[in-house]
Amino acid sequence: NAGVTQTPKFQVLKTGQSMTLQCAQDMNHNSMYWYRQDPGMGLRLIYYSASEGTTDKGEVPNGYNVSRLNKREFSLRLESAAPSQTSVYFCASTPGEPNIYDEQYFGPGTRLTVT
Amino acid sequence: RKEVEQDPGPFNVPEGATVAFNCTYSNSASQSFFWYRQDCRKEPKLLMSVYSSGNEDGRFTAQLNRASQYISLLIRDSKLSDSATYLCVVNRERDDKIIFGKGTRLHILP
């Protein structure tokens, strides 16, 4: 099993450009999450999804959109990138519905720079 | 008090030594506690859950102190491979979601 995979690994965007970060998991997990990690900050939740077709806002959703295409895939879209969105983005999944007890399985991350 | 607070370090410790660090949390009703490990430029991975009675996994021991609202991680006989950032995770009150601390960096010196 590959676990959680993310593409691309690195990306450089100019301000105002758009892009979609892809995430897929092969563990048959129900819930998926997008986080961002900035220097000196903890991981912050952007959006999450409890099941196909459902999404909810996390702590820092502004400037992002998400799509839970099917049980395996959860994408994160930046419609008009800003320098403040320069960060490392991690996708994660958990087996059941979102809860506070499950281990989170993370993908390898996408390093995004917006100039 | 911040929701989750960790000493950022770095802790520079010689190989073979014992090292311990704490994580304080503000939600007195928290029920969920974890330690995750994150290697440089890698994703976080679960190291261990923290139970009320404390738990041990090999050289690693995690403790919960509810009265003082902190969890601790003790690493005995430290190895070079223990060099990493250790993230504390606790559930918070306002939305019952988990929150990650900023992490404590540990460098094991040869």
Interface residues (C-beta under 8 A of the other chain):
Chain A: Y35 G40 M41 G42 L43 R44 L45 G58 E59 F90 P98 I100 Y101 E103 Q104 F106 G107 P108 G109
Chain B: V4 P8 Q31 S32 F34 K42 E43 P44 K45 L46 S49 L87 N91 D96 K97 I98 I99 F100 G101 K102 G103
